[in-house]
Amino acid sequence: MRLRDHLLGLYERLTPMSAYPPALQVFRAGDDAPFRELDDVGEFSAEFLLVVSELIFIQEKTNYPTGSMTQKLYKAFGEKDRFGVIAMATQTKFGAG
């Protein structure tokens, strides 16, 4: 939950990009230190999750400035059951009603 809350705070700090390739705006080496205990769980390191999440957030803010699906998904972690989160993540424009 601390990682989720950190990522939600990160989402608020990021801005859309106007250059390619996008650059990390916030992440710095060592930012994963508070979350390294999670490296023993699952396939991905905390560092990877921080970096990839930042890039996804930047992409969403750049391509969908009024969108917030990623933010909604991260907020749902820990608040909804996993099936609700999966349903939200797999929802599409077509047929989602």
C-alpha positions in Angstrom: 0.0 0.0 0.0 2.9 2.4 0.6 4.1 1.8 -2.9 0.7 2.3 -4.3 0.3 5.6 -2.3 3.8 6.7 -3.5 2.8 6.0 -7.1 -0.4 8.0 -6.8 1.5 10.9 -5.4 3.9 10.6 -8.3 1.0 10.6 -10.8 0.0 14.1 -9.5 3.6 15.5 -10.0 4.1 14.4 -13.6 3.4 16.5 -16.6 2.9 15.7 -20.3 5.9 15.4 -22.5 6.7 17.3 -25.7 9.8 15.5 -26.7 10.7 12.0 -27.8 11.8 9.8 -26.3 10.3 10.6 -22.9 12.6 11.2 -20.0 11.9 10.3 -16.4 10.8 13.4 -14.5 10.9 12.2 -10.9 12.7 8.8 -10.5 16.3 8.9 -9.3 18.6 6.0 -8.4 17.8 4.9 -4.9 14.2 6.0 -4.9 13.3 2.3 -4.6 15.1 1.9 -1.3 11.9 2.2 0.9 10.3 -0.5 -1.2 13.1 -3.0 -1.7 11.5 -5.6 0.6 9.0 -6.1 -2.3 11.8 -7.4 -4.5 11.4 -10.7 -2.8 7.8 -10.9 -3.9 6.7 -11.5 -7.5 8.8 -11.1 -10.6 9.5 -7.4 -10.8 11.8 -5.3 -8.6 10.5 -2.1 -6.9 12.9 -0.1 -9.1 11.3 -1.6 -12.3 7.8 -0.9 -11.0 8.7 2.7 -10.1 10.2 3.4 -13.5 7.6 1.6 -15.7 4.8 3.2 -13.7 6.3 6.7 -14.2 6.6 6.1 -18.0 3.0 4.8 -18.2 1.8 7.9 -16.2 3.7 10.2 -18.6 2.3 8.4 -21.6 -1.3 8.7 -20.3 -0.9 12.4 -19.4 0.7 13.1 -22.8 -1.7 11.2 -25.0 -4.9 11.4 -22.9 -4.7 14.7 -20.9 -8.2 14.4 -19.6 -7.9 10.6 -19.0 -7.2 9.0 -15.7 -7.8 5.3 -16.1 -4.3 4.4 -14.8 -4.8 6.6 -11.7 -8.2 4.9 -11.2 -6.6 1.5 -11.4 -3.9 2.3 -8.9 -6.5 3.8 -6.5 -8.5 0.6 -6.8 -5.6 -1.6 -5.6 -6.3 -2.3 -1.9 -9.8 -0.8 -2.0 -11.6 -3.2 -4.4 -11.3 -7.0 -4.8 -9.0 -8.2 -7.5 -11.8 -9.1 -9.8 -13.1 -5.5 -9.8 -9.6 -4.2 -10.6 -9.2 -6.8 -13.4 -12.6 -5.9 -14.8 -11.7 -2.2 -14.8 -8.3 -2.9 -16.5 -9.8 -5.0 -19.2 -12.7 -2.8 -20.0 -12.8 -1.5 -23.5 -14.7 1.3 -25.3 -16.4 -1.2 -27.5 -19.0 -3.2 -25.7 -18.4 -1.6 -22.3 -21.6 -0.1 -21.3 
